[in-house]
Amino acid sequence: MASQLVQWRRHLHAHPELSGQERHTAAFIAETLRGIGYEPRENVGGMHGVIAELRVNDGPFVALRADTDALPVSEETGLDFASTTPGVMHACGHDAHTSMLLGAAALLKRRADRLRRNVRFVFQPHEESMPGGAPAMIAGGAL
């Protein structure tokens, strides 16, 4: 699992998208979730939000959330997985947040028989600018 998390994070880090423009990031998240065995909902809230659910009973959900957008910052790290998008980078960890949530989705899917609560995985776009993606995601059924 650790090597998969690193791979996901480095992919996201190399391909950052600004707030409100997370089209390819959302597609990557949805494709990854499908590969894990989920049926993700895309374009949640009329934005690039993605939600997946792990339902184990008829009860309520626990929501786990990650933000997906990057910042208008030029990367000068020299890393082999540095941003390939001029003037844009994941400078505050959203690539890691998203990778960790994908990892949680994968691990919990494998251990679903041990869960007593349903889990909703919320990948929120447009966090770095106001009013942000949360209101639209909530209106679209994230909570």
N, C-alpha and C positions, 0 to 999 in steps of 0.2 A: 504494500500500500504506500509506503514512504516514497518509493521511486515514482509511482503514479502521481502522487501529490506534487512532487517536484516537476514532473513533466507538464502537468496541467498549469502549474503556477508560471513556469517559464514560458509556456505558449501564451498565456494571458499577458504576461509582462511584455513580451515581444510585440504584442498586437493590441496596444491600448486604444480606447476610444473615449472621447470627451463625453461629458454629461449630456444626455439626450440623444447621443449618436451611437449607442451601444448595439447596433444591429448585428455585427459579426460576433461580438461577445455573446449576445443572447443566443445566436444560432449555435455557437460552440457549446454553451451550457446545455441547451436543449438536446443537441446531438449526443453529448456525453451522458445526460440523464437517460436517454433512450437506450444507450449502450449498457447502462446499468440495469435496465428493466423497468423504467418509469415511463409514464405517458404524460410528458410535461404540457402545461398550458403556456402558450406563448403570447406575446404582445398584451400582457395583462395590463389593464388600465389604459389601453391605447398607446402604450409606450413599449419599450423593449424589455419589459418585465417577464420573468419566467417563474412558474410555480410548479412544483411536483408534490404529490402526496403519497404517503405510505400509510394506508388504512389497515388497521388490524382489528378494529371493532366499530361499533356504532357510536362511540363516545366522542368527546371533544378532541381537538388537536393541540399539540405543542408546536409552536412555530419557531423555526430557526431561520435566520436572515443573514444575507451577505449583500453588500453593495458592489456594484460592478463597473462604475465609471472611473476614468483616469483624470489627470490634471493637465492643464496647459503649461507643462514644464519640459524643457529640453533635457534629455538624459545624456550625461557625460561620464557614465560609469566604465565604459569599455568592456562590459560583460558580453559574453558570447550570446546571451539572450536579451540584450538591451533592446529598447524600443526601436521598432522599425518605422514608426510614425513620427515624422519630424515635428518637434515642438510639443509632443504629448508623451506622458509616461505615467506609470503607476508609482506615484511618489508617496502614497500614504497607505499602501497595503491592501487595496481592494482586490488585487490579483491573488494575494494570499487568502483573504477572506473567502473569495469565491472558490478557490481550490479546496480550502478546508471544509466548506459546506458541501461541495461535491464529494469529498472524502467521507463526510458524515452520512450523506445519502447512500453511498456505496456500502459502508459498514453496517448501517442500520437495515438496509435491504437484506443483507446476508443474515442478520440476526432478528428478523421480523418476528419469528416465533417466540422470542423472549420479551417482546415489547408489550406493555399494558396500555399504552397511549398511542394514538395516531400522531403522525408527524407531518407537518407541512414545511417544505423547503422553499423559502422565498428569496429570489434573486432580484434585488431592487436596483433599477437603473436610476440615473439622474439624481444622485445624492449630493453632488458637489455644487449644485446651483439651486437657488430658491425659485419656486417653493419646494423643489425637489420632487422625487418620484413617489414618496410615501403616500401622499393623499390620493393620487391616481391609482396606486397599487391597492390601497385599502378599498377605494370605490370599486375596483375591479375584482374584489373578493379575496385579497391576500389574508385578511383577518376575519 
